[in-house]
Amino acid sequence: MPHKVILALLAVGSFAVGTDGFVISGILSRIAGELEVSEPVAGQLVTAFALSYAISAPVLMTLTAGLSRRVMLRGSLLMFLLANVLGAIAPTYGVLMAARILSGVGAALYMNTAAAAATALAGERYRGRAVSLIIGGLTVATALGVPGGTLVGQLGGWRLTLVLVAVLALPVFIGLFFVLPAVPQPPLISLRDRVRIGAQRPVLLAILANLFAVAGCFTVFTYLAPFTRTATGMDDASVSIVLLVWGVAGAVGNAIGGRLSDRIGAERTFTASVSGVVVTMTLLAVMASFFASGATVVVAVFLAVTVAWGTVYWAEPPTAIHRVLDLAPTAPSVAISVNSSASYLGVALGGAVGGAVLDRLSPAALAWAGVCLELIALACVVLPRVSAGRRGRVHVPGHAAPEPVREV
């Protein structure tokens, strides 16, 4: 595959972005304690990052379409890096919130530009591998970066965690000045066309299914520390172990999801993944509601269910991308960017719902709320099939989309 060094550098950048996006969940109690806010309020930092990512991705990528990809990569990563430095020295919750919003904007511009640059540099033959390498940085971040950053935050303070993220991004920023060649510009796509593609009924349902699937998971994951304390009696320092278990399982699930999508189809794999999340999160909800204790057997079962949860959930992201590509095969870059925005909207929604549940009910109720959102995702997949079957028309994923759209 051509430009391996550059693609590896871009993947390290996505690793930093992935670590930054999810690591706050593991250090919520530290942030809440120092800045004198509640954990649900601190959890809105995750929501702010995700929401700024989701909104800025399609809008700013359209507004900056005429800029050089090199300028975009360097500029977006610099914004991301400085935002984390600002967060690390933030004297108040308001300043930290502003830093998280800026970090989300920088992350959105970087990830979408990196994906476009990777496909352009790798060429048509290696496009799939290039994209999987960039997305793989996010997956590895959940397995290593998030638990590592959480452990750093627990031992040295949450500010040190944000410094760690900035340190991860710094060599990538410097490297882009030395090894990044000129990157071909992608075709210009207006915001109107992006919205038009995403508004088609089959594509919209696929996007909504992905949104609610992500939201259901992050209703719990955003507040994993208080949820784990309630379910197992483990202390905050032990949350890094749970994050490590979940992340490693996620890396395995990501690989399984991609292979199953090729073998049995994206539609079946996505349905199986969401169904698996419903089952595993229901088990977590039952444990937290009825069997919460610090007994060794409870902790062991909790970790085992967490492994299953991480595996089946992370089989969903690559499958979700396959689904929208099947439904909009003539506009692949738009389909991917719209799906990416939906994923981060799901993170934001999950954080908001989880915060409301935690504030009004209990940590144990987080999993029940997540299950409800996962069932909505499942309905977005199953009900259209039932409706199409009654009309005698069933769209087969992988074939031409029912409403073909062309990139302009």
N, C-alpha and C positions, 0 to 999 in steps of 0.2 A: 504494500500500500504506500503511495507516495506521501511525502511530507510527514513522516511518522513523528519526528521530533516536535514539529509545530502542533500536530494533533494531540500529542501527549501533554504539551504545555497548556493547550486549551482545556484539556480534561482536568488538569490540576486546578485550573481556574474554576471549573464547575464543581470540583470537590470543595473548594473554599466557599462557593455560593451555597452548596447543599448543607455544609456544616453550619453556616451562618443562619440559614433559613429555619433549621429545626432544633438547634442547640439550646435556644432560649427555654424550650420546654423542660429541660433538665435542670435549669438553674432558677426557676421561677421563685422558689421560696427565698433564695439568697437576694434576688432583686427586690422582692416584696419587702423583706425585712429591712434592708438598708435604705430604700427610698420611701418606706413607711406607707405602702399601699397594700391592698389585699391581693391574694393570689389570683382571683378572677380578673382584677384590674391589671395586674402584671401580665396575665395571659393575653391581654389585648395587644401587647407588643408583637406577638406572633401573628395576630389578625392583621395588624397594621402593615407588617412586612408583606404578607401574602396579598392583601388587598391592593397595595401600591404596585406590587408586581403584576397582578392580574389586569389592572386598569391601564398601567403605563405600557405594557407590552404591545398591544395592537395600536395604540394611539401614537406613541413615540417612535415605534418602528416605522410607521407610515410617514411621520413628519421628518424623520431623519433618513429616509430612503435614498436621498441623493448624496449623502455623505460617504466618504471612503470607509470601507470596512475596517481598515487599519485604525483610522481615527476613532471609529465607533468602539472598537475593542479596547483601545488604550483609554479613551475617555470614560467609558462605562466602568472599567475596572478601577480607574483612579477614583471615581465617585464612590464606588463600593468600598474601597480601601479607606478613604477619608471618613466615610460615614461610620465605619466601625471604630476608627480612632476617636471620633466625636462621641460615640456611644460609650467608649471605655472611660472617657473623662467627664461624662455627663453629670452635672451636679444635681439635677432634678429629674423627676419622671417625665416632665414635658420635653426636656431636651433629649432624653433617651428615646422618647416616642418619635420626635422629629428625625433623629438619627436612623431609627428603624425604617421610617418611610423612605428616606433617601437611599438607604441600603437596598430596599426592595426595588426602587427604580433602577439603580445601578445594576442589580442582579438581573432584572428583566432584560435590559438592553444588552448586557453581556451574553446571557444564555442564548437569546434568539440570534444575536450576531455571530456567536461562536458556532452555532449549529449551521447557519447559512455559510459561514466561511469554511467550515469543515467539509461540507458537501461539495463546495466549489473547488477546494484544493484537492480533494480525494478523487474527484471525477465520477462519472456515472457508474463505473464498474464497482467502485468501493464505497458508494454513497451510504449504503446501509451500515457498513462497518464503522464508518466515520461518525455517523449520528449515534450509534450505540456506544462508541467510545466516549463521546461528550456526555451523553445521558448516564453512562456508567460512572462518571465522576460523582454524580448525585447519589447513585446507589451506594458507592463505596463510602460516601460521606455519612450515610445512615449507619453503616456497619462499623466505621472506625472514627470518623470525625466527630460525630455527635456524642457518642459515649466518652471519647477522649476529651472533648471540650467540656463535657459535663463534669468529668473527674477533675479537670484543671480548675473549673469553677468552684467545685466543692472544697478543694484543697487550698487554692490560692485566691479565691474570690471571683465573682462573676465578671468583673472588669477585665481580669486576666484572660478570660475566655474570648472576649471581643478582641483583645490584643492578639491572641493566637490566630484568630481569623484574618486579621490584617497582615500578620506575618506570613500566613499561607498565600495571600494574594500578592504580596510584594514581589517575590521572584518571578511570578507570572507577568506582572506589569513590566518589570525590567526586561524580561526575556522577549516580550513582544516588540521591543524597540530594536532587537538585534537579529531575530530570526524570522519575523513575519514578513513574507513577500507581499506584493500587490495582490489583492484578492478580487476576482471578477465580481462586478456588481450584479445582484439578483434583479429580476424584472420588477418594475415598479407596480405595486398593487395598491389601489386606493382603499381608504378606510371603508368606503361605501361597498366595495366589492367584498371586503373581508366580512362585513356584516351580512351581506346578501348570501354568501356561502354558508355562514353559520346559522342563518335563519331558515334554511331549508329543513323541512320537517324531519327527515331521517337523520340528518346531521345534527340538528338541534336536540333530538332525543338522545343521540349518542353522547353529545356534550353534557346534557343534563345528567345522564346516567353516571358519567365520569365525575361530574361535580359532586353529586350526592354520595358516591362511593368514597371519594376522598374526604368529604365533610364528615361522614360517619366515623371514619378512622381517626381523624384529627380532633373530634370531640373528646376522645379519650387521650390520644397521644399528646395533645397540647398540655394537658393537666396530668401527665403520667405520674409525676411525683406524689401529689396528694392521693391519686387513685391507688398507687402501689402501697402507700402507707396504710390506707384503709383496708385493702384486700389482704395484705400480708404482714403488716406491722413492721416492715423494713424501714430503715431510716433513709434520709435523703441521699447520703453518700452511696447507699446501695443501689440507687436508681440508675447509676452509670452501668451497673451489671445488667439490669433489665434492658437498658438501651442497647448495650452491646449484643445481647441475645437477640433482641428484635431486629437489629441492623444486620447481623450476620445471616439470620434467617431470611431477611429481605433480599440480600444479595443472591441467595439461592433461589428465592421465589421469582426474582426478576428474570433470571436465566431460564427457569422452568416456563414462565409465562410466554417468553419469546418463542421457545421451541414448540410448546403446545399450540400456539397460534398458527404456526406453520403447518403443524401436523393435523390438527382437528378443526382449525378455523378460529378466527378471533372472536366470533360471536359466542361459540360454545365455551371457549376459555374464559372470556369475560364473565359470563353467567356463572360458571363454576367458581371463579375467584370471589365474586361478590357473595355467592351463597356460602362459601367457606368462611368469609369474614362474618356473616350473620351468625353462623354456628359458633365460631370461636369467641366472638364478642358476647354472645349470649352466655357462654360458659363463664367468661370473666365477670359478667354482671351477676350471675348466680353466686359465684365465689365471693365477690365483694359484698353482696347483700346478705348472705346466709352463713358463710363459712370463714369469715374474716378472722384471722388469728396469726400469731407469729410462729405457729408450729412448723417444724421442718417439712412435714409432708405437704402442708398448704403452700409453702414457698416453692417446693419442688413442682407441684402440680401447676401453680401459677406460671412458673417459668416455662414449663412444657406447653401450656396453652398459648403463652406468648410467642413461643417458637412457631407454633402452627399459625397463629394470627399474622405474624410478620411474613411468613412464607406465602400464605394465600393472598394477603393484601398486595404485596409487591409483585405478584404475578399480574396484577391489574394494569399498571401504567403502560408497559409496552403493548399490551393487548388493546388498551384504549386508543393508542396511536394507530394501531393496525385497523381498528374499526372505522375511525374517521377517514383514513386513507382509502379504505374500501368504498366508503360512501361518497367521497369526493376525490376520485383518482386523478382527475385532470387539474386539480389545484392542491398539490401535496403540501407546499410550504405554508399555504394559508390554513389548511386543515390542521397541521401540526401546531401552528402558533395559536389558533383558536382553542385547540384542546389544551395547550399549555396554560392559557389564561383561565380556562375552566378549572384546571387542577388547583391553581392558586386561589381562585375564588372559593373552591371547596375547602382549602386550608383555612381561609378567612372565616367562612361560614361555620366550620367545625369549632374554631377558636371562640367565636361569638356565642354559639349555642352552648358549648361547654362552660364558658364563663357564666352564662345565665343560670345553667343547671347547678353549677357549683355554688353560686351565690345564694340560690333560693332553696335548693334541695340538699344533696349530699354527694360526696365523691362516688359512691356506689351507683348513683343515678346516671353518671356520665355514660357508662356502657349501655344502659337501656336506651338513652337518647341516641347514642351512636347506632344501635341496632335499628331504630326507627328510620334513620336517614339511609341506612344500607337497604332497607326494604323499599324505600322510595326509588333508589337506584335500580333495584331489581325489577320494580314495576315498569320503569322506563324502558327496560329491555324486553320483558315478557309480554306486556299488554299490546304493544304494536304488532308482535308476532301473532297473537290471538286475533286481533282485528284484521290483519292481512290474510290470515288463514280463512276467516269467515267470508272474506271477499274473493277468496280463491287465488290471491296473488301474494306470493312470498318472495321477498328480495333475497337473493343469495349473496352473502358477502364474498368479495373477491371478483364479482362481475361488475359490469358497468353500473354506475350510480343511476338511480331513477331520474335524477334531474342533473345532468352533466353541467359542470361549470368550468370555465376556462380562466386561467390566470391571464392577466393583462399586463 
